[in-house]
């Protein structure tokens, strides 16, 4: 149930949140993380380059997906930028994270804590919907359904938008907590 809450908090972004100078690598992210509330949920990060990770993510229903993952520092904040690179072909039902990336688009997740726990939160589509309907010229976007939007802004404009609202309650949903799993 907790994973469902974070997945419904996804807003696809056409462009990446980062430029090369925004990327960081933290070895603390490498390894497996899971929810204490859902045994099947697993997030495994491996190093794929100097400042790049591969994320193998399994949701609470056992559906798997792989993402290109980048850890991004903007000001005092850290974010993950995820881009789908593969989904479990044996299951026609898509992993929830994969389903939001079929555009293809980047998923921006705020990292609140990276230590003994990994606390993350995804963009809240209800907040984004309300924001762009009240402020339609504030960020480039496209409506893809009655209540869903894709953020089409350039990386520079996306960064400005995320930084302007990162500290507020709203743009990012409540934190989802993952514990480090023993390998």
C-alpha positions as CSV (number, residue, x, y, z in Angstrom):
1,X,0.0,0.0,0.0
2,X,2.9,2.4,0.8
3,X,4.4,1.8,-2.6
4,X,1.1,2.6,-4.3
5,X,1.1,5.9,-2.5
6,X,4.5,6.8,-3.8
7,X,3.9,5.6,-7.3
8,X,0.7,7.6,-7.6
9,X,3.0,10.5,-6.7
10,X,4.9,10.4,-10.0
11,X,5.0,13.2,-12.6
12,X,6.9,12.4,-15.8
13,X,9.3,15.1,-17.0
14,X,10.4,15.3,-20.6
15,X,13.9,16.5,-19.8
16,X,16.4,15.4,-17.2
17,X,16.7,17.4,-14.0
18,X,20.5,17.5,-14.3
19,X,23.4,18.7,-16.2
20,X,26.8,17.0,-15.9
21,X,27.9,19.5,-13.3
22,X,24.9,18.7,-11.1
23,X,25.7,15.0,-10.8
24,X,27.2,13.5,-7.7
25,X,28.1,9.9,-6.7
26,X,27.5,8.7,-3.2
27,X,28.7,5.1,-2.5
28,X,26.2,4.9,0.3
29,X,23.4,4.5,-2.3
30,X,24.9,1.3,-3.7
31,X,23.2,-1.8,-2.4
32,X,19.7,-3.1,-1.8
33,X,17.0,-1.2,-0.1
34,X,13.5,-2.4,0.9
35,X,10.4,-1.5,2.7
36,X,9.7,-2.9,6.1
37,X,6.0,-2.8,5.2
38,X,6.4,-4.8,2.0
39,X,8.8,-7.7,1.6
40,X,8.6,-7.8,-2.2
41,X,9.5,-4.2,-2.7
42,X,13.2,-3.9,-3.5
43,X,15.5,-1.1,-4.8
44,X,19.0,-2.3,-5.8
45,X,21.4,0.4,-6.9
46,X,24.7,-0.6,-8.6
47,X,27.5,1.7,-9.8
48,X,27.4,2.0,-13.6
49,X,30.0,4.8,-14.2
50,X,31.7,7.7,-12.5
51,X,28.4,9.4,-11.6
52,X,25.8,6.9,-12.7
53,X,23.8,4.1,-11.2
54,X,21.6,1.3,-12.5
55,X,18.5,0.7,-10.4
56,X,16.8,-2.6,-10.4
57,X,13.4,-2.0,-8.8
58,X,10.8,-4.5,-7.8
59,X,7.4,-3.3,-6.7
60,X,5.1,-4.8,-4.1
61,X,3.5,-7.1,-6.7
62,X,6.9,-8.5,-7.8
63,X,7.0,-6.6,-11.1
64,X,10.5,-5.6,-12.1
65,X,12.0,-2.7,-14.0
66,X,15.4,-1.3,-14.6
67,X,16.3,2.4,-14.6
68,X,19.2,4.6,-15.4
69,X,19.6,6.5,-12.1
70,X,21.5,9.7,-11.4
71,X,22.0,11.3,-8.1
72,X,21.7,15.1,-8.5
73,X,22.6,17.9,-6.1
74,X,20.8,21.2,-6.6
75,X,21.6,23.8,-3.9
76,X,21.1,22.0,-0.5
77,X,18.9,19.3,-2.0
78,X,19.5,15.9,-3.4
79,X,17.3,14.2,-6.0
80,X,17.2,11.0,-8.0
81,X,16.5,11.3,-11.7
82,X,15.2,7.9,-13.1
83,X,14.8,6.9,-16.7
84,X,13.4,3.5,-17.7
85,X,15.8,1.2,-19.5
86,X,14.0,-2.1,-19.2
87,X,10.9,-3.8,-17.8
88,X,10.1,-7.4,-17.0
89,X,8.9,-8.9,-20.3
90,X,7.5,-12.0,-18.6
91,X,4.7,-10.0,-17.1
92,X,2.4,-8.0,-19.4
93,X,1.4,-5.9,-16.4
94,X,4.0,-3.2,-16.0
95,X,5.8,-2.4,-12.8
96,X,4.3,0.8,-11.5
97,X,7.5,2.9,-11.9
98,X,7.9,1.6,-15.5
99,X,4.3,2.5,-16.4
100,X,5.1,6.2,-15.6
101,X,8.2,6.1,-17.7
102,X,6.7,4.9,-21.0
103,X,6.6,8.3,-22.5
104,X,9.8,8.0,-22.1
105,X,10.3,10.5,-19.4
106,X,12.4,11.2,-16.3
107,X,11.0,10.7,-12.9
108,X,12.3,13.1,-10.3
109,X,12.4,11.9,-6.7
110,X,13.6,14.0,-3.8
111,X,16.1,12.3,-1.5
112,X,15.5,13.4,2.1
113,X,17.9,11.0,3.8
114,X,20.7,8.7,2.5
115,X,22.3,6.8,5.4
116,X,21.0,4.0,7.5
117,X,17.7,4.7,5.7
118,X,16.8,5.9,2.3
119,X,13.9,8.4,2.5
120,X,12.5,9.5,-0.8
121,X,9.5,11.2,-2.2
122,X,8.2,11.6,-5.7
123,X,6.5,14.5,-7.3
124,X,2.8,14.8,-6.4
125,X,0.6,14.8,-9.5
126,X,-2.3,16.4,-7.6
127,X,-0.1,19.3,-6.5
128,X,1.3,19.7,-10.1
129,X,-2.2,19.6,-11.6
130,X,-3.5,22.3,-9.2
131,X,-0.3,24.4,-9.7
132,X,-0.4,24.4,-13.5
133,X,-4.1,25.1,-13.6
134,X,-3.6,28.2,-11.4
135,X,-0.3,29.2,-13.0
136,X,-0.4,27.9,-16.5
137,X,2.6,29.9,-17.7
138,X,4.9,29.0,-14.8
139,X,6.3,25.9,-16.3
140,X,5.9,24.3,-19.7
141,X,3.7,21.2,-19.5
142,X,1.2,19.1,-21.5
143,X,-2.0,17.6,-20.2
144,X,-2.1,13.9,-20.9
145,X,-5.5,13.1,-19.2
146,X,-8.1,14.8,-17.1
147,X,-5.8,14.8,-14.1
148,X,-2.3,14.0,-15.4
149,X,0.4,16.3,-16.8
150,X,3.9,15.8,-18.2
151,X,6.4,18.6,-17.4
152,X,7.9,19.6,-20.8
153,X,10.3,22.3,-19.4
154,X,14.0,22.5,-20.3
155,X,16.4,21.2,-17.7
156,X,17.2,24.8,-16.6
157,X,13.5,25.7,-16.1
158,X,12.8,22.3,-14.4
159,X,15.6,22.9,-12.0
160,X,14.3,26.4,-11.2
161,X,10.8,25.1,-10.6
162,X,12.0,22.2,-8.4
163,X,14.3,24.4,-6.3
164,X,11.5,27.0,-5.9
165,X,9.2,24.4,-4.4
166,X,11.4,21.7,-2.9
167,X,11.1,23.1,0.7
168,X,7.4,23.6,0.5
169,X,4.9,20.9,1.4
170,X,3.2,19.8,-1.7
171,X,5.4,19.4,-4.8
172,X,6.9,16.2,-3.3
173,X,4.7,13.8,-1.5
174,X,5.3,12.4,1.9
175,X,8.6,10.5,2.3
176,X,8.7,6.8,1.5
177,X,11.2,5.0,3.8
178,X,13.5,2.2,2.7
179,X,15.8,0.1,4.9
180,X,19.2,-1.2,3.8
181,X,18.9,-4.9,3.1
182,X,21.7,-7.4,3.8
183,X,23.2,-8.8,0.6
